[in-house]
């Protein structure tokens, strides 16, 4: 739910979620990959996370981004 909370925060603060972009990449073996996700707001990194899936990594990054913003 962190991605939704981040989107809601951006919508309330800036009236837009277009400022948020993601960079995701896997590492390791294909069957046991670790994903890294980076949340950028207006081109500035605000959160970075890792996880067993792209979605899980984005959740961690979104939580860190919210922590940095609030």
MOPAC internal coordinates of N, CA, C and O (Angstrom, degrees):
PM7 1SCF
backbone

  N    0.0000 0     0.00 0     0.00 0    0    0    0
  C    1.4461 1     0.00 0     0.00 0    1    0    0
  C    1.5263 1   113.38 1     0.00 0    2    1    0
  O    1.2310 1   120.84 1   174.24 1    3    2    1
  N    1.3216 1   116.01 1    -5.76 1    3    2    1
  C    1.4727 1   119.09 1  -178.21 1    5    3    2
  C    1.5203 1   112.05 1   -65.64 1    6    5    3
  O    1.2310 1   120.22 1   142.85 1    7    6    5
  N    1.3283 1   117.19 1   -37.15 1    7    6    5
  C    1.4737 1   119.36 1   178.69 1    9    7    6
  C    1.5194 1   110.41 1   -63.29 1   10    9    7
  O    1.2310 1   120.41 1   139.11 1   11   10    9
  N    1.3248 1   116.83 1   -40.89 1   11   10    9
  C    1.4629 1   120.29 1   178.60 1   13   11   10
  C    1.5339 1   110.16 1   -64.96 1   14   13   11
  O    1.2310 1   120.47 1   137.67 1   15   14   13
  N    1.3246 1   116.71 1   -42.33 1   15   14   13
  C    1.4625 1   119.47 1   178.57 1   17   15   14
  C    1.5243 1   111.57 1   -63.87 1   18   17   15
  O    1.2310 1   120.45 1   141.02 1   19   18   17
  N    1.3244 1   116.74 1   -38.98 1   19   18   17
  C    1.4627 1   120.27 1   177.49 1   21   19   18
  C    1.5227 1   110.55 1   -64.69 1   22   21   19
  O    1.2310 1   120.28 1   134.91 1   23   22   21
  N    1.3249 1   117.06 1   -45.09 1   23   22   21
  C    1.4623 1   120.19 1   177.21 1   25   23   22
  C    1.5182 1   111.37 1   -60.47 1   26   25   23
  O    1.2310 1   120.06 1   137.31 1   27   26   25
  N    1.3261 1   117.50 1   -42.69 1   27   26   25
  C    1.4638 1   121.08 1   178.78 1   29   27   26
  C    1.5241 1   111.20 1   -63.47 1   30   29   27
  O    1.2310 1   120.27 1   138.83 1   31   30   29
  N    1.3378 1   117.09 1   -41.17 1   31   30   29
  C    1.4624 1   120.88 1   178.99 1   33   31   30
  C    1.5251 1   110.30 1   -61.74 1   34   33   31
  O    1.2310 1   120.68 1   134.02 1   35   34   33
  N    1.3301 1   116.31 1   -45.98 1   35   34   33
  C    1.4636 1   120.39 1   179.25 1   37   35   34
  C    1.5218 1   111.41 1   -63.98 1   38   37   35
  O    1.2310 1   120.37 1   139.94 1   39   38   37
  N    1.3202 1   116.90 1   -40.06 1   39   38   37
  C    1.4644 1   120.64 1   179.26 1   41   39   38
  C    1.5274 1   110.57 1   -63.95 1   42   41   39
  O    1.2310 1   120.52 1   136.68 1   43   42   41
  N    1.3193 1   116.61 1   -43.32 1   43   42   41
  C    1.4672 1   119.98 1   179.62 1   45   43   42
  C    1.5154 1   112.37 1   -69.25 1   46   45   43
  O    1.2310 1   120.45 1   142.09 1   47   46   45
  N    1.3192 1   116.74 1   -37.91 1   47   46   45
  C    1.4668 1   120.93 1  -175.73 1   49   47   46
  C    1.5365 1   112.73 1   -80.67 1   50   49   47
  O    1.2310 1   120.93 1   135.62 1   51   50   49
  N    1.3299 1   115.82 1   -44.38 1   51   50   49
  C    1.4648 1   120.03 1  -172.23 1   53   51   50
  C    1.5278 1   113.70 1  -116.92 1   54   53   51
  O    1.2310 1   120.63 1  -179.37 1   55   54   53
  N    1.3355 1   116.40 1     0.63 1   55   54   53
  C    1.4721 1   121.44 1  -178.35 1   57   55   54
  C    1.5235 1   112.12 1    59.98 1   58   57   55
  O    1.2310 1   121.01 1  -154.51 1   59   58   57
  N    1.3382 1   115.67 1    25.49 1   59   58   57
  C    1.4583 1   119.90 1  -178.92 1   61   59   58
  C    1.5153 1   109.74 1  -161.44 1   62   61   59
  O    1.2310 1   120.80 1   -33.62 1   63   62   61
  N    1.3242 1   116.07 1   146.38 1   63   62   61
  C    1.4578 1   120.64 1   170.97 1   65   63   62
  C    1.5256 1   109.84 1  -109.71 1   66   65   63
  O    1.2310 1   120.22 1  -175.66 1   67   66   65
  N    1.3248 1   117.18 1     4.34 1   67   66   65
  C    1.4660 1   121.03 1  -179.38 1   69   67   66
  C    1.5232 1   112.77 1   -67.83 1   70   69   67
  O    1.2310 1   119.90 1   164.42 1   71   70   69
  N    1.3164 1   117.79 1   -15.58 1   71   70   69
  C    1.4619 1   121.44 1   179.80 1   73   71   70
  C    1.5222 1   111.94 1   -73.11 1   74   73   71
  O    1.2310 1   120.25 1   160.46 1   75   74   73
  N    1.3357 1   117.13 1   -19.54 1   75   74   73
  C    1.4593 1   122.25 1  -175.53 1   77   75   74
  C    1.5234 1   110.93 1   -89.32 1   78   77   75
  O    1.2310 1   120.87 1   -54.02 1   79   78   77
  N    1.3317 1   115.94 1   125.98 1   79   78   77
  C    1.4599 1   121.67 1   173.79 1   81   79   78
  C    1.5234 1   108.33 1  -131.29 1   82   81   79
  O    1.2310 1   121.20 1   -22.07 1   83   82   81
  N    1.3202 1   115.31 1   157.93 1   83   82   81
  C    1.4508 1   121.92 1  -177.61 1   85   83   82
  C    1.5127 1   110.84 1  -124.78 1   86   85   83
  O    1.2310 1   121.16 1   -32.98 1   87   86   85
  N    1.3179 1   115.39 1   147.02 1   87   86   85
  C    1.4616 1   122.27 1   168.63 1   89   87   86
  C    1.5250 1   105.42 1  -125.88 1   90   89   87
  O    1.2310 1   120.61 1   -58.56 1   91   90   89
  N    1.3359 1   116.44 1   121.44 1   91   90   89
  C    1.4598 1   120.52 1   179.64 1   93   91   90
  C    1.5211 1   109.73 1  -126.01 1   94   93   91
  O    1.2310 1   121.29 1   -34.00 1   95   94   93
  N    1.3216 1   115.14 1   146.00 1   95   94   93
  C    1.4611 1   119.19 1   177.74 1   97   95   94
  C    1.5254 1   109.73 1  -155.79 1   98   97   95
  O    1.2310 1   120.92 1   -38.11 1   99   98   97
  N    1.3435 1   115.85 1   141.89 1   99   98   97
  C    1.4614 1   120.01 1   176.20 1  101   99   98
  C    1.5261 1   110.50 1   -92.22 1  102  101   99
  O    1.2310 1   120.91 1   -23.66 1  103  102  101
  N    1.3246 1   115.86 1   156.34 1  103  102  101
  C    1.4593 1   121.01 1   172.33 1  105  103  102
  C    1.5231 1   107.91 1  -140.95 1  106  105  103
  O    1.2310 1   121.03 1   -22.00 1  107  106  105
  N    1.2980 1   115.64 1   158.00 1  107  106  105
  C    1.4524 1   120.18 1  -179.46 1  109  107  106
  C    1.5130 1   111.67 1    91.11 1  110  109  107
  O    1.2310 1   121.33 1    14.99 1  111  110  109
  N    1.3104 1   115.06 1  -165.01 1  111  110  109
  C    1.4539 1   121.02 1  -177.81 1  113  111  110
  C    1.5230 1   110.75 1   -74.81 1  114  113  111
  O    1.2310 1   121.18 1   -33.79 1  115  114  113
  N    1.3055 1   115.35 1   146.21 1  115  114  113
  C    1.4648 1   121.01 1  -175.60 1  117  115  114
  C    1.5273 1   112.61 1   -56.19 1  118  117  115
  O    1.2310 1   120.05 1   139.37 1  119  118  117
  N    1.3254 1   117.51 1   -40.63 1  119  118  117
  C    1.4676 1   120.71 1  -177.84 1  121  119  118
  C    1.5289 1   112.91 1   -80.69 1  122  121  119
  O    1.2310 1   120.32 1   171.75 1  123  122  121
  N    1.3282 1   117.00 1    -8.25 1  123  122  121
  C    1.4594 1   121.12 1  -178.70 1  125  123  122
  C    1.5352 1   109.60 1  -142.31 1  126  125  123
  O    1.2310 1   120.76 1  -134.22 1  127  126  125
  N    1.3116 1   116.15 1    45.78 1  127  126  125
  C    1.4664 1   121.40 1  -174.42 1  129  127  126
  C    1.5267 1   111.41 1   -72.32 1  130  129  127
  O    1.2310 1   121.49 1   -29.49 1  131  130  129
  N    1.3039 1   114.76 1   150.51 1  131  130  129
  C    1.4618 1   122.62 1   170.08 1  133  131  130
  C    1.5161 1   106.41 1  -112.00 1  134  133  131
  O    1.2310 1   120.60 1   -54.28 1  135  134  133
  N    1.3120 1   116.47 1   125.72 1  135  134  133
  C    1.4638 1   121.65 1  -178.25 1  137  135  134
  C    1.5203 1   110.25 1   -95.96 1  138  137  135
  O    1.2310 1   121.16 1   -37.67 1  139  138  137
  N    1.3149 1   115.39 1   142.33 1  139  138  137
  C    1.4573 1   122.82 1   172.37 1  141  139  138
  C    1.5186 1   107.50 1  -118.11 1  142  141  139
  O    1.2310 1   121.01 1   -46.86 1  143  142  141
  N    1.3229 1   115.67 1   133.14 1  143  142  141
  C    1.4667 1   121.57 1   177.92 1  145  143  142
  C    1.5205 1   108.80 1  -127.01 1  146  145  143
  O    1.2310 1   121.05 1   -40.23 1  147  146  145
  N    1.3172 1   115.59 1   139.77 1  147  146  145
  C    1.4594 1   121.69 1   177.72 1  149  147  146
  C    1.5258 1   107.51 1  -124.79 1  150  149  147
  O    1.2310 1   121.08 1   -51.79 1  151  150  149
  N    1.3328 1   115.53 1   128.21 1  151  150  149
  C    1.4615 1   121.75 1   177.28 1  153  151  150
  C    1.5253 1   108.63 1   -97.71 1  154  153  151
  O    1.2310 1   121.16 1   -56.82 1  155  154  153
  N    1.3176 1   115.39 1   123.18 1  155  154  153
  C    1.4649 1   121.79 1   176.96 1  157  155  154
  C    1.5198 1   108.92 1  -111.88 1  158  157  155
  O    1.2310 1   120.67 1   -44.24 1  159  158  157
  N    1.2985 1   116.33 1   135.76 1  159  158  157
  C    1.4592 1   121.65 1   173.93 1  161  159  158
  C    1.5172 1   106.81 1  -120.63 1  162  161  159
  O    1.2310 1   121.67 1   -63.71 1  163  162  161
  N    1.3160 1   114.41 1   116.29 1  163  162  161
  C    1.4583 1   121.39 1  -176.98 1  165  163  162
  C    1.5271 1   110.73 1    56.36 1  166  165  163
  O    1.2310 1   120.88 1  -142.83 1  167  166  165
  N    1.3428 1   115.93 1    37.17 1  167  166  165
  C    1.4575 1   121.26 1   176.14 1  169  167  166
  C    1.5153 1   115.47 1    83.51 1  170  169  167
  O    1.2310 1   119.77 1   179.79 1  171  170  169
  N    1.3366 1   118.04 1    -0.21 1  171  170  169
  C    1.4636 1   122.27 1  -178.80 1  173  171  170
  C    1.5279 1   108.82 1  -108.15 1  174  173  171
  O    1.2310 1   120.39 1   -48.05 1  175  174  173
  N    1.3245 1   116.85 1   131.95 1  175  174  173
  C    1.4600 1   120.34 1   178.65 1  177  175  174
  C    1.5203 1   110.55 1   -68.62 1  178  177  175
  O    1.2310 1   120.92 1   -52.67 1  179  178  177
  N    1.3437 1   115.85 1   127.33 1  179  178  177
  C    1.4633 1   121.39 1   178.23 1  181  179  178
  C    1.5189 1   113.04 1  -118.58 1  182  181  179
  O    1.2310 1   120.22 1   161.48 1  183  182  181
  N    1.3225 1   117.19 1   -18.52 1  183  182  181
  C    1.4570 1   118.73 1  -179.94 1  185  183  182
  C    1.5144 1   111.15 1  -159.26 1  186  185  183
  O    1.2310 1   121.14 1   -35.30 1  187  186  185
  N    1.3144 1   115.42 1   144.70 1  187  186  185
  C    1.4613 1   121.59 1   178.93 1  189  187  186
  C    1.5159 1   106.90 1  -137.85 1  190  189  187
  O    1.2310 1   120.93 1   -43.74 1  191  190  189
  N    1.3426 1   115.84 1   136.26 1  191  190  189
  C    1.4553 1   119.27 1  -179.87 1  193  191  190
  C    1.5104 1   111.60 1  -148.11 1  194  193  191
  O    1.2310 1   121.17 1   -19.60 1  195  194  193
  N    1.3190 1   115.36 1   160.40 1  195  194  193
  C    1.4609 1   121.52 1   176.48 1  197  195  194
  C    1.5169 1   108.52 1  -127.34 1  198  197  195
  O    1.2310 1   121.36 1   -23.21 1  199  198  197
  N    1.3431 1   114.99 1   156.79 1  199  198  197
  C    1.4478 1   120.18 1   178.26 1  201  199  198
  C    1.5074 1   111.12 1  -173.02 1  202  201  199
  O    1.2310 1   120.49 1    -5.03 1  203  202  201
  N    1.3328 1   116.67 1   174.97 1  203  202  201
  C    1.4575 1   121.31 1  -177.75 1  205  203  202
  C    1.5318 1   114.25 1   -75.25 1  206  205  203
  O    1.2310 1   120.67 1   169.97 1  207  206  205
  N    1.3264 1   116.32 1   -10.03 1  207  206  205
  C    1.4631 1   121.07 1   177.38 1  209  207  206
  C    1.5230 1   108.67 1  -141.63 1  210  209  207
  O    1.2310 1   121.36 1   -16.08 1  211  210  209
  N    1.3140 1   115.01 1   163.92 1  211  210  209
  C    1.4649 1   119.88 1   178.95 1  213  211  210
  C    1.5306 1   110.13 1   -60.57 1  214  213  211
  O    1.2310 1   120.55 1   136.28 1  215  214  213
  N    1.3217 1   116.55 1   -43.72 1  215  214  213
  C    1.4617 1   120.74 1   179.99 1  217  215  214
  C    1.5110 1   112.94 1   -63.04 1  218  217  215
  O    1.2310 1   120.36 1   137.92 1  219  218  217
  N    1.3275 1   116.92 1   -42.08 1  219  218  217
  C    1.4644 1   120.57 1   179.28 1  221  219  218
  C    1.5223 1   111.21 1   -64.24 1  222  221  219
  O    1.2310 1   120.49 1   139.32 1  223  222  221
  N    1.3197 1   116.67 1   -40.68 1  223  222  221
  C    1.4630 1   120.44 1   178.50 1  225  223  222
  C    1.5253 1   110.71 1   -64.99 1  226  225  223
  O    1.2310 1   120.12 1   140.71 1  227  226  225
  N    1.3352 1   117.38 1   -39.29 1  227  226  225
  C    1.4680 1   120.71 1   178.06 1  229  227  226
  C    1.5279 1   111.36 1   -65.17 1  230  229  227
  O    1.2310 1   120.46 1   143.61 1  231  230  229
  N    1.3315 1   116.72 1   -36.39 1  231  230  229
  C    1.4654 1   120.03 1   178.25 1  233  231  230
  C    1.5284 1   110.80 1   -62.01 1  234  233  231
  O    1.2310 1   120.44 1   135.24 1  235  234  233
  N    1.3213 1   116.76 1   -44.76 1  235  234  233
  C    1.4677 1   120.99 1   179.15 1  237  235  234
  C    1.5283 1   110.15 1   -63.88 1  238  237  235
  O    1.2310 1   120.37 1   136.08 1  239  238  237
  N    1.3218 1   116.90 1   -43.92 1  239  238  237
  C    1.4688 1   121.21 1   179.70 1  241  239  238
  C    1.5187 1   110.90 1   -64.10 1  242  241  239
  O    1.2310 1   120.00 1   140.08 1  243  242  241
  N    1.3282 1   117.60 1   -39.92 1  243  242  241
  C    1.4649 1   121.45 1   179.23 1  245  243  242
  C    1.5155 1   110.87 1   -64.80 1  246  245  243
  O    1.2310 1   120.25 1   139.52 1  247  246  245
  N    1.3476 1   117.12 1   -40.48 1  247  246  245
  C    1.4515 1   120.57 1   177.80 1  249  247  246
  C    1.5321 1   111.30 1   -62.54 1  250  249  247
  O    1.2310 1   120.74 1   136.88 1  251  250  249
  N    1.3171 1   116.19 1   -43.12 1  251  250  249
  C    1.4649 1   120.27 1   178.98 1  253  251  250
  C    1.5199 1   111.14 1   -66.68 1  254  253  251
  O    1.2310 1   120.35 1   142.99 1  255  254  253
  N    1.3261 1   116.94 1   -37.01 1  255  254  253
  C    1.4652 1   120.79 1   177.86 1  257  255  254
  C    1.5267 1   110.37 1   -64.38 1  258  257  255
  O    1.2310 1   120.29 1   135.62 1  259  258  257
  N    1.3277 1   117.05 1   -44.38 1  259  258  257
  C    1.4623 1   120.30 1   177.67 1  261  259  258
  C    1.5142 1   111.29 1   -61.81 1  262  261  259
  O    1.2310 1   120.32 1   138.13 1  263  262  261
  N    1.3328 1   116.99 1   -41.87 1  263  262  261
  C    1.4668 1   120.72 1   177.68 1  265  263  262
  C    1.5247 1   110.40 1   -59.57 1  266  265  263
  O    1.2310 1   120.46 1   139.79 1  267  266  265
  N    1.3239 1   116.72 1   -40.21 1  267  266  265
  C    1.4633 1   120.32 1  -179.20 1  269  267  266
  C    1.5283 1   111.68 1   -70.19 1  270  269  267
  O    1.2310 1   120.36 1   147.96 1  271  270  269
  N    1.3217 1   116.92 1   -32.04 1  271  270  269
  C    1.4569 1   121.12 1  -176.16 1  273  271  270
  C    1.5262 1   113.20 1   -82.61 1  274  273  271
  O    1.2310 1   120.56 1   153.31 1  275  274  273
  N    1.3187 1   116.53 1   -26.69 1  275  274  273
  C    1.4726 1   118.96 1  -173.99 1  277  275  274
  C    1.5058 1   112.71 1  -110.31 1  278  277  275
  O    1.2310 1   120.10 1   180.00 1  279  278  277

